[in-house]
Amino acid sequence: MSQQPIQFAYWVPNVSGGLVISNIPQRTSWDFDYNRKLAQIAERAGFDYALTQIRFTAGYGADNQHESVSFSQGLLGATEKLKVIAALLPGPWNPTLAAKQIATISHLSNARIAVNIVSGWFRGEFKAIGEPWLDHEERYLRSEEFIRCLTGIWQEESFTFAGDFYRYRDYSLKPKPLSPRPEIFQGGSSRAARDMASRVSDWYFTNGNTVEGIRQQVEDIQRKAAYNQHQVKVGVNGFVIARNSEQEAQQVLQEILDHANPDAVKGFQHEVKNAGSASPEGEGNWAKSTLEDLVQYNDGFKTNLIGTPQQIAERIIALKEAGVSLMLLGFLHFQEEVEFFGREVIPLVRELERQKERELAHG
């Protein structure tokens, strides 16, 4: 288990509908005033990162979508310590624009900007905006080139690159981002996603899963990263329902499922299964997800952060022992629940970490 404290990130609800495909009443809003206050609450609560989402079209309850990079810049302006991860989708973005945007925001935010490279799963979105829909392997090849170009532009005085998707000749970007350079996150649960992360990414996000399922993924990616002489850390998606009793938490989960929008969930299932089945192994994100799992976009229920603060803290430590360095969290009512999580759960996690360190020290 890592000696470093596990870190916490939250999904920024800059897209309407919250983080569940359910008609359950939510006190979460996609507007900027709500999100500015949420970022300040999260910063005080002990969160390290906020992750903005990128969507270009409506679907699955997300009728309104704020653009990720400009929204991230707004949140950085409202906070002092919180790092904000802006989602970038290769295709609509090219590395030149992205490198320039993020370098400037690095200077505006005292190096608190990071990026999440999203390879794309929603075919209908690409069709709607006139972007070519590449097959599964090509999407990851393009994303890998995108990342190599970003890091090259940021780090080299004169950058030259000849790939299948991007080409540069003696390109010099000034000013470069402040040090440390922006961290690069990516998601995906397919072999291609893990292979890419093991070569070029700083962080790898995976969907929610059991502790054993996560352990297997971590071992796979760390073995590949070691072979590539690369270092990558792992973050896991989880949907938190922290209540004073386990019964109350399970009741909230059941209410979310009871109010699920079945047509929207089935539509989402069709899209994601289509994206995942294109991988050579026929898997990827959501490959083994049930309809109930898919009510939360990234299998967050599977991580089982549902119960009392003590139960949730113990499950987070179990994930840390499996090799997880970051928890990426969603909530039903973000402002109240992020504040509650910071007050009731994070201190328990820190105490359990100290307890584990004492046990190790005494052999």
C-alpha positions in Angstrom: 0.0 0.0 0.0 1.2 3.5 -0.9 2.5 5.6 2.0 1.0 8.7 0.3 -2.5 9.7 1.5 -5.2 8.7 -0.9 -6.5 11.7 -2.8 -10.1 12.7 -3.6 -11.7 14.2 -6.7 -15.3 14.9 -7.5 -17.2 15.0 -10.8 -18.1 18.6 -11.6 -21.8 18.7 -12.6 -21.3 21.1 -15.5 -23.8 18.9 -17.4 -27.5 18.8 -16.4 -29.1 15.7 -14.9 -26.5 15.1 -12.2 -24.6 11.8 -12.2 -27.5 9.4 -12.4 -29.9 8.5 -15.2 -32.8 8.9 -12.8 -35.8 11.1 -12.3 -35.3 11.2 -8.6 -35.4 14.8 -7.3 -31.9 16.3 -7.0 -30.6 19.4 -5.4 -27.7 19.5 -7.8 -27.5 22.1 -10.6 -25.4 22.5 -13.7 -25.2 26.3 -13.5 -22.0 28.2 -12.7 -23.1 29.8 -9.5 -23.9 26.3 -8.0 -20.6 24.9 -9.2 -18.5 27.8 -8.0 -19.9 27.3 -4.5 -19.5 23.6 -4.8 -15.8 24.0 -5.7 -15.3 26.2 -2.6 -17.0 23.6 -0.4 -14.9 20.8 -1.9 -11.7 22.7 -1.4 -12.6 23.2 2.3 -13.7 19.6 2.6 -10.3 18.3 1.6 -10.8 17.4 -2.0 -7.7 17.6 -4.2 -9.3 17.6 -7.7 -12.4 18.5 -9.6 -13.1 16.8 -12.9 -15.2 18.7 -15.5 -17.1 16.7 -18.1 -17.2 17.2 -21.9 -20.4 16.7 -23.9 -21.3 18.4 -27.2 -24.8 17.1 -27.6 -27.8 16.3 -25.4 -28.6 12.8 -24.3 -29.4 10.6 -21.3 -30.7 13.5 -19.3 -27.9 15.9 -20.2 -29.9 18.5 -22.0 -27.5 21.3 -21.1 -23.7 21.0 -21.2 -21.2 23.7 -20.3 -17.8 23.5 -22.2 -15.1 21.9 -20.0 -12.0 24.1 -20.5 -13.7 27.5 -20.0 -15.7 26.1 -17.1 -12.6 24.7 -15.5 -11.0 28.2 -15.8 -14.0 29.7 -14.0 -13.7 27.2 -11.1 -9.9 27.8 -10.8 -10.7 31.6 -10.4 -13.0 30.8 -7.6 -10.6 28.6 -5.6 -7.1 28.7 -4.2 -5.8 25.2 -3.8 -8.2 22.9 -5.8 -6.8 21.4 -9.0 -9.2 21.2 -11.9 -9.1 18.6 -14.6 -10.4 19.8 -17.9 -11.8 17.1 -20.3 -10.5 17.2 -23.9 -11.9 15.1 -26.7 -9.4 14.5 -29.6 -11.2 15.4 -32.8 -13.0 18.5 -31.8 -9.7 19.6 -30.1 -6.3 19.3 -31.8 -3.1 19.3 -29.7 -2.0 22.8 -30.8 -5.1 24.5 -29.5 -5.2 22.3 -26.3 -1.5 22.9 -25.5 -1.9 26.7 -25.9 -5.2 26.9 -23.9 -3.9 24.8 -21.0 -0.5 26.5 -20.9 -2.2 29.9 -20.5 -4.6 28.6 -17.8 -1.5 27.1 -16.0 -0.2 30.7 -15.7 -3.6 32.1 -14.7 -4.1 29.4 -12.0 -0.6 28.9 -10.5 -0.2 25.5 -12.2 -3.5 24.0 -10.9 -4.9 22.9 -14.3 -4.8 19.3 -15.5 -6.4 17.5 -18.5 -8.4 14.3 -19.0 -8.1 12.9 -22.5 -11.4 11.4 -23.4 -11.2 9.0 -26.4 -14.9 9.0 -27.0 -17.7 6.4 -26.7 -20.8 8.3 -28.0 -21.0 7.6 -31.7 -24.2 9.7 -32.1 -22.3 12.8 -30.7 -19.5 12.4 -33.3 -22.1 12.1 -36.1 -24.0 15.1 -34.9 -21.0 17.4 -35.0 -19.5 16.0 -38.2 -16.5 14.3 -36.7 -15.3 11.0 -38.1 -16.1 8.0 -35.9 -12.9 5.9 -35.7 -12.9 2.3 -34.6 -12.0 1.4 -31.0 -8.2 0.9 -31.6 -7.9 4.0 -33.8 -9.5 6.1 -31.1 -6.9 5.1 -28.6 -4.1 5.5 -31.2 -5.2 9.0 -31.8 -5.5 9.7 -28.1 -2.0 8.4 -27.5 -0.6 10.7 -30.3 -2.6 13.6 -28.8 -0.9 13.0 -25.4 2.6 12.6 -26.9 2.1 15.9 -28.8 0.8 17.7 -25.7 3.8 16.7 -23.6 6.2 17.3 -26.4 4.9 20.8 -27.1 5.0 21.6 -23.4 8.4 20.2 -22.7 10.6 20.6 -25.8 12.0 23.8 -27.2 11.4 22.7 -30.7 8.9 20.0 -31.2 8.8 17.7 -34.2 6.4 14.8 -34.6 5.2 12.6 -37.5 2.2 10.5 -36.6 -0.9 9.0 -38.3 -3.1 11.8 -36.9 -0.9 14.8 -36.1 2.3 16.3 -37.5 4.6 19.1 -36.2 7.9 20.5 -37.5 10.1 22.6 -35.3 7.1 24.0 -33.3 7.9 26.2 -30.3 5.2 27.1 -27.8 5.9 30.0 -25.5 5.1 30.5 -22.7 5.2 26.9 -21.7 3.0 25.8 -18.7 4.3 26.6 -15.2 6.1 23.8 -13.4 5.0 21.2 -12.7 3.5 20.7 -16.1 -0.2 19.8 -16.2 -1.0 16.2 -15.2 -2.5 14.0 -17.9 -5.5 11.8 -16.9 -7.3 9.3 -19.1 -10.1 6.8 -18.7 -11.1 3.5 -20.1 -11.2 -0.1 -19.0 -10.2 -1.9 -22.2 -6.9 -3.4 -22.9 -6.1 -0.6 -25.4 -6.9 2.0 -22.6 -4.6 0.3 -20.1 -1.8 -0.1 -22.7 -2.0 3.6 -23.6 -1.9 4.6 -20.0 1.1 2.4 -19.3 3.0 4.3 -22.0 2.0 8.0 -21.8 -0.5 9.0 -19.1 0.2 10.2 -15.5 -3.2 8.9 -14.2 -5.6 6.2 -15.3 -9.3 6.4 -14.4 -11.2 3.2 -14.4 -14.9 2.5 -13.8 -16.3 1.4 -10.5 -15.6 -2.3 -9.7 -15.1 -4.7 -6.8 -11.8 -4.5 -4.9 -10.6 -7.7 -6.5 -11.5 -6.4 -10.0 -9.6 -3.2 -9.4 -6.6 -5.1 -8.0 -6.4 -7.1 -11.3 -6.5 -3.9 -13.4 -3.9 -2.2 -11.2 -1.6 -5.2 -11.4 -2.0 -5.3 -15.2 -1.3 -1.6 -15.8 1.6 -1.4 -13.3 3.3 -4.5 -14.9 3.0 -2.9 -18.4 4.1 0.5 -17.1 7.2 -1.1 -15.5 8.0 -2.7 -18.8 7.7 0.7 -20.6 9.8 2.4 -17.9 6.8 4.6 -17.2 4.9 5.5 -14.0 1.2 5.8 -13.8 -1.2 6.1 -10.9 -4.8 4.8 -10.8 -8.0 6.5 -9.9 -11.4 4.7 -9.4 -14.9 6.0 -10.0 -17.4 5.7 -7.1 -20.8 7.0 -6.3 -21.1 7.9 -2.6 -24.2 7.5 -0.6 -23.0 8.3 3.0 -25.8 8.3 5.6 -25.9 7.8 9.4 -27.1 4.2 8.9 -26.6 1.5 6.3 -30.3 1.1 6.0 -30.8 4.7 5.2 -28.1 4.7 2.5 -29.5 1.5 0.9 -32.9 3.1 0.9 -31.5 6.1 -1.1 -29.9 3.8 -3.6 -33.2 2.0 -4.1 -35.0 5.3 -4.6 -32.5 6.2 -7.3 -33.1 2.9 -9.0 -36.9 3.1 -8.6 -36.9 6.5 -10.3 -34.5 5.4 -13.1 -35.4 6.4 -16.6 -35.5 3.0 -18.3 -35.6 4.2 -21.9 -32.6 6.5 -21.3 -30.7 3.8 -19.5 -31.3 1.3 -22.3 -30.3 4.0 -24.9 -27.1 4.6 -22.9 -26.5 0.8 -22.7 -26.9 0.5 -26.4 -24.3 3.2 -27.1 -21.7 2.0 -24.6 -22.0 -1.6 -25.5 -21.5 -0.6 -29.2 -18.4 1.3 -28.2 -17.0 -1.5 -26.1 -17.8 -4.4 -28.4 -15.6 -2.7 -31.1 -12.5 -3.5 -29.0 -10.7 -6.7 -30.1 -11.5 -8.4 -26.8 -15.1 -7.3 -27.1 -14.9 -5.5 -23.7 -14.0 -2.1 -22.4 -16.0 0.2 -20.2 -19.4 -1.1 -19.2 -18.8 -4.5 -20.8 -20.3 -6.4 -17.8 -22.6 -3.8 -16.5 -26.2 -4.5 -15.7 -29.0 -2.0 -16.4 -29.0 -1.2 -12.7 -25.2 -0.5 -12.8 -25.7 1.8 -15.8 -28.1 4.1 -13.9 -24.8 5.6 -12.7 -22.8 6.5 -15.8 -19.4 5.0 -14.7 -20.4 2.0 -12.7 -20.1 4.0 -9.5 -22.5 1.8 -7.6 -20.2 -1.2 -8.1 -17.5 0.4 -5.9 -20.0 0.1 -3.0 -19.3 3.4 -1.3 -22.8 3.1 0.1 -23.4 3.0 3.9 -22.1 4.7 7.0 -19.0 6.9 7.0 -17.1 4.2 8.8 -18.1 1.5 6.2 -17.2 3.8 3.4 -13.8 4.8 4.9 -12.9 1.1 5.3 -13.8 0.3 1.7 -11.7 3.3 0.5 -8.7 1.9 2.5 -9.3 -1.6 0.9 -9.2 0.1 -2.5 -6.0 1.9 -1.5 -4.5 -1.5 -0.5 -5.4 -2.7 -4.0 -3.3 0.0 -5.5 -5.7 3.0 -5.9 -4.3 6.5 -5.4 -7.3 8.6 -6.1 -11.1 8.3 -5.6 -13.2 10.0 -8.2 -16.6 10.6 -6.6 -20.1 11.4 -7.6 -23.0 12.4 -5.3 -26.8 12.8 -5.5 -27.0 16.3 -3.8 -23.5 17.6 -4.4 -23.1 20.6 -2.1 -24.5 19.0 1.0 -23.0 15.6 0.4 -19.5 16.8 -0.5 -19.5 18.8 2.8 -20.7 15.8 4.7 -18.1 13.6 3.1 -15.3 16.0 4.1 -16.5 16.3 7.6 -17.5 12.7 8.3 -15.6 10.4 5.9 -12.2 11.9 5.1 -11.1 12.2 8.8 -11.9 8.5 9.2 -9.9 7.6 6.1 -6.9 9.6 7.4 -7.1 7.9 10.8 -7.2 4.4 9.2 -4.2 5.4 7.0 -2.3 6.4 10.2 -3.3 3.1 11.8 -2.0 1.1 8.9 1.3 3.0 9.0 1.7 2.2 12.7 1.0 -1.4 12.0 3.7 -1.5 9.3 6.1 0.4 11.5 5.8 -2.2 14.2 6.1 -5.1 11.7 
